[in-house]
Amino acid sequence: MTAKVGRVDHPVVAVHDLQQTRVQYQKLGFVVPPSGKHQEWGTENLCIMFADDYLEIRGIGDPNKFLAGVDTFLEQGEGLYSVAFNAKSANESYQAGVASGWASSRRSTSTASWCWKTAPWICISRP
């Protein structure tokens, strides 16, 4: 498969406790803005901003909603959960993954190894 992606946009780290993680990063000297929520998902995040990218720290806010596999990942422990890549066309990148057999051709809200967004980036997650 020819990658249809540009640069790494941002890494995503999954954690059990966002507030404890916020305090830890603040003690390390990072400026940590208030947490955000993914619309229609049960995940929340902290985004530590840098000049050209950011670090997303993701946790579970509402376990009754779609969690993009964060819950399954956290059963094994915390850590690097996903990497989002800048893409000219997330849909084209996704279709290239399907054509290569690497991504599922079924778009659903189940846990998947390949995520896509309408925004110009894709993310590849470790289930």
C-alpha positions as a Python dict, from the first residue, in 0.01 Angstrom:
ca = {
    (1, 'M'): (0, 0, 0),
    (2, 'T'): (126, 344, -85),
    (3, 'A'): (67, 555, 222),
    (4, 'K'): (-174, 837, 151),
    (5, 'V'): (-62, 1033, 454),
    (6, 'G'): (157, 1331, 525),
    (7, 'R'): (331, 1400, 852),
    (8, 'V'): (242, 1268, 1195),
    (9, 'D'): (-28, 1501, 1323),
    (10, 'H'): (-37, 1388, 1683),
    (11, 'P'): (13, 1084, 1908),
    (12, 'V'): (-267, 970, 2137),
    (13, 'V'): (-193, 827, 2482),
    (14, 'A'): (-468, 639, 2667),
    (15, 'V'): (-493, 670, 3046),
    (16, 'H'): (-727, 554, 3320),
    (17, 'D'): (-746, 883, 3511),
    (18, 'L'): (-732, 1210, 3318),
    (19, 'Q'): (-724, 1430, 3626),
    (20, 'Q'): (-433, 1245, 3784),
    (21, 'T'): (-253, 1256, 3449),
    (22, 'R'): (-321, 1632, 3424),
    (23, 'V'): (-149, 1687, 3760),
    (24, 'Q'): (148, 1471, 3658),
    (25, 'Y'): (204, 1665, 3334),
    (26, 'Q'): (165, 1998, 3513),
    (27, 'K'): (431, 1892, 3764),
    (28, 'L'): (657, 1822, 3466),
    (29, 'G'): (607, 2183, 3354),
    (30, 'F'): (352, 2137, 3075),
    (31, 'V'): (61, 2376, 3032),
    (32, 'V'): (-246, 2151, 3033),
    (33, 'P'): (-571, 2317, 2922),
    (34, 'P'): (-912, 2202, 3048),
    (35, 'S'): (-1028, 1863, 2927),
    (36, 'G'): (-1248, 1828, 2623),
    (37, 'K'): (-1507, 1575, 2517),
    (38, 'H'): (-1546, 1407, 2181),
    (39, 'Q'): (-1896, 1482, 2056),
    (40, 'E'): (-2111, 1169, 2043),
    (41, 'W'): (-1829, 958, 2190),
    (42, 'G'): (-1769, 858, 2548),
    (43, 'T'): (-1407, 970, 2545),
    (44, 'E'): (-1251, 1281, 2697),
    (45, 'N'): (-908, 1425, 2635),
    (46, 'L'): (-635, 1663, 2734),
    (47, 'C'): (-446, 1828, 2450),
    (48, 'I'): (-98, 1955, 2529),
    (49, 'M'): (-16, 2198, 2251),
    (50, 'F'): (320, 2253, 2083),
    (51, 'A'): (415, 2487, 1798),
    (52, 'D'): (330, 2246, 1514),
    (53, 'D'): (140, 1962, 1677),
    (54, 'Y'): (10, 1834, 2007),
    (55, 'L'): (-7, 1539, 2242),
    (56, 'E'): (-356, 1405, 2302),
    (57, 'I'): (-415, 1222, 2628),
    (58, 'R'): (-742, 1030, 2609),
    (59, 'G'): (-956, 867, 2875),
    (60, 'I'): (-1308, 742, 2927),
    (61, 'G'): (-1578, 988, 3028),
    (62, 'D'): (-1899, 794, 2955),
    (63, 'P'): (-1847, 418, 2926),
    (64, 'N'): (-2197, 376, 2778),
    (65, 'K'): (-2101, 552, 2453),
    (66, 'F'): (-1866, 464, 2166),
    (67, 'L'): (-1512, 452, 2304),
    (68, 'A'): (-1306, 392, 1987),
    (69, 'G'): (-1136, 94, 2153),
    (70, 'V'): (-991, 295, 2441),
    (71, 'D'): (-1164, 67, 2693),
    (72, 'T'): (-1018, -247, 2535),
    (73, 'F'): (-673, -91, 2514),
    (74, 'L'): (-680, 15, 2881),
    (75, 'E'): (-751, -343, 2988),
    (76, 'Q'): (-386, -410, 2895),
    (77, 'G'): (-252, -91, 3055),
    (78, 'E'): (-189, 273, 2969),
    (79, 'G'): (33, 405, 2691),
    (80, 'L'): (57, 498, 2325),
    (81, 'Y'): (-284, 411, 2185),
    (82, 'S'): (-293, 575, 1845),
    (83, 'V'): (-111, 797, 1600),
    (84, 'A'): (-300, 1047, 1384),
    (85, 'F'): (-152, 1133, 1047),
    (86, 'N'): (-219, 1441, 840),
    (87, 'A'): (-387, 1338, 515),
    (88, 'K'): (-496, 1533, 212),
    (89, 'S'): (-801, 1306, 198),
    (90, 'A'): (-885, 1084, 494),
    (91, 'N'): (-1134, 895, 279),
    (92, 'E'): (-872, 827, 8),
    (93, 'S'): (-629, 705, 273),
    (94, 'Y'): (-897, 482, 423),
    (95, 'Q'): (-988, 339, 81),
    (96, 'A'): (-619, 262, 14),
    (97, 'G'): (-614, 71, 343),
    (98, 'V'): (-925, -124, 242),
    (99, 'A'): (-780, -203, -103),
    (100, 'S'): (-463, -339, 55),
    (101, 'G'): (-659, -558, 295),
    (102, 'W'): (-517, -373, 596),
    (103, 'A'): (-837, -189, 694),
    (104, 'S'): (-1191, -317, 721),
    (105, 'S'): (-1425, -219, 441),
    (106, 'R'): (-1707, -200, 694),
    (107, 'R'): (-1740, 140, 855),
    (108, 'S'): (-1896, 101, 1193),
    (109, 'T'): (-1863, 223, 1549),
    (110, 'S'): (-1706, -105, 1662),
    (111, 'T'): (-1344, -120, 1771),
    (112, 'A'): (-1133, -93, 1458),
    (113, 'S'): (-766, -66, 1375),
    (114, 'W'): (-826, 211, 1126),
    (115, 'C'): (-1023, 523, 1211),
    (116, 'W'): (-1120, 801, 978),
    (117, 'K'): (-1259, 1145, 1025),
    (118, 'T'): (-1410, 1408, 801),
    (119, 'A'): (-1125, 1632, 918),
    (120, 'P'): (-806, 1602, 713),
    (121, 'W'): (-640, 1331, 919),
    (122, 'I'): (-657, 960, 982),
    (123, 'C'): (-552, 764, 1283),
    (124, 'I'): (-414, 417, 1319),
    (125, 'S'): (-488, 260, 1654),
    (126, 'R'): (-356, -46, 1827),
    (127, 'P'): (-656, -258, 1940),
}
